[in-house]
Amino acid sequence: MQPRLEKLPSFRPDVLAWAANSDGDLVPWAVVELKTGQLKQPELVLPSLARSRDIMGTVDHYAVINGRWFKADRGVRSLEPVDGPTPPEYGAQGLLTDDELATSLLVQRLWFEASRLRDSGVRVGDAFPAGAALAETEQSYIELPDGGLLPVRPNVLWRAKRAALIEFASRGSSESSSHPAITSAVAALVEQRVAGTVLDPFCGTGSFLWAVLDRTARLEIPARFVGYEINPRLASLAAGIGHGAPLPVTIDEADAFGTEFVRADVIITAPPLRVRSRDHETLLDGSRTSDGDVVAVDKSLRALKAGGRAVFHVASWFTSSDRFASYRTFLANEFHVAALIGLPRGAMAGTGATSVLMTIDKKDPAQTFVAQLGEDWENQLEPEGAALNAALEFINPAATRRGLGQP
Ligand SMILES: C[S@@+](CC[C@H](N)C(=O)[O-])C[C@H]1O[C@@H](n2cnc3c(N)ncnc32)[C@H](O)[C@@H]1O
């Protein structure tokens, strides 16, 4: 197998063999460097074998020079001729447990499917691959390019499918999936309030839902997750991934503007920009519009249960444009706009617009946490990032924090 590890794009051994360790986990076991031609000294491959050992923790290291096998000693300092590879100690049966490698293999499969679709005349920008690599299978495995099936631990495969879809969507599709730093910040902003129903009405790959679901499952909080997505292929891929989740997930292919939202305790969403709803809608403040930016927020707040929390990633014209001034005044008078975190260009994928992470609680107005982040916005929004922590302290008063014995 020729792996391509996302974090190590330059690391590509000729052959990487996997085998089970004593726990039954499939781990990198042997590396083989293949050389043909005039290579006089097999020892010249030792540095790349040693690099494989350092990066992958492999056990056995081989060079095949013009068809002749050599095996490196334990320290990968010398080579001696052998008849062929030594069988692994615990055999080849085991389960892959490496998230990154599983994701990388799935992304390769998706590109392979996409290139087949392109060859048959489908534009990949318009359509996701059929997604066979992400489809549900009875057994938990990844199909390799040579047709072999690599068994994968089920929870690793579930996480890898999500990550592969998000990565593929962010590289290959005209619809953008959210930046990972935004996704994790959104999940952190709602974490303390997760319960009951969690909704993303413009869910795309489902990245926001999965991020919240991970934290919810870890905290063993009972909750269900609902997503709407207008792109049928994306909706069906996200729905397929939802089936494998440890908590109930429903993803519907739907035009959110024409759908009555399920009542939700938590809403997290990055609505599409500059779209129009099918009809003019009457907003909570009594005004009428078909402007998708405001209709998306308004429909969400309407569906939010009393005491619930919504986090929106919206373009900053929502919080600055005169167009929305009277609606903003209405929001400030009727809801608790808990936090506004301004973000520079680049934080909202697929657009040059600056953006805002807007946290709104459905309760009486109170003070708002306001921050404008600069170029280091990704660091600021990391789990220990200063801006995220300051926002969390502000919007989750100590008395209501989970883990402190409070409700
Ligand atoms: C900014 S993306 C959401 C990204 C998402 N957070 C993710 O990481 O994949 C907006 C999504 O809304 C979807 N969308 C656009 N119009 C929609 C509509 N009327 N109803 C439901 N989904 C819609 C798009 O197909 C796109 O996937």
The ligand as an ORCA input file, in Angstrom:
! r2SCAN-3c Opt
* xyz 0 1
  C     -21.642     27.412      4.303
  S     -22.242     25.823      3.873
  C     -22.363     24.975      5.410
  C     -21.084     24.379      5.785
  C     -21.188     23.353      6.878
  N     -21.077     23.969      8.183
  C     -20.062     22.342      6.625
  O     -19.008     22.441      7.289
  O     -20.198     21.540      5.720
  C     -23.935     26.131      3.570
  C     -24.681     24.884      3.168
  O     -26.059     25.232      2.994
  C     -26.555     24.489      1.905
  N     -27.746     25.205      1.448
  C     -27.821     26.256      0.596
  N     -29.106     26.641      0.456
  C     -29.836     25.815      1.234
  C     -31.232     25.714      1.520
  N     -32.119     26.535      0.953
  N     -31.643     24.747      2.369
  C     -30.754     23.894      2.951
  N     -29.428     23.931      2.699
  C     -28.976     24.886      1.867
  C     -25.418     24.443      0.924
  O     -25.549     23.350      0.004
  C     -24.219     24.292      1.845
  O     -23.901     22.942      2.040
*
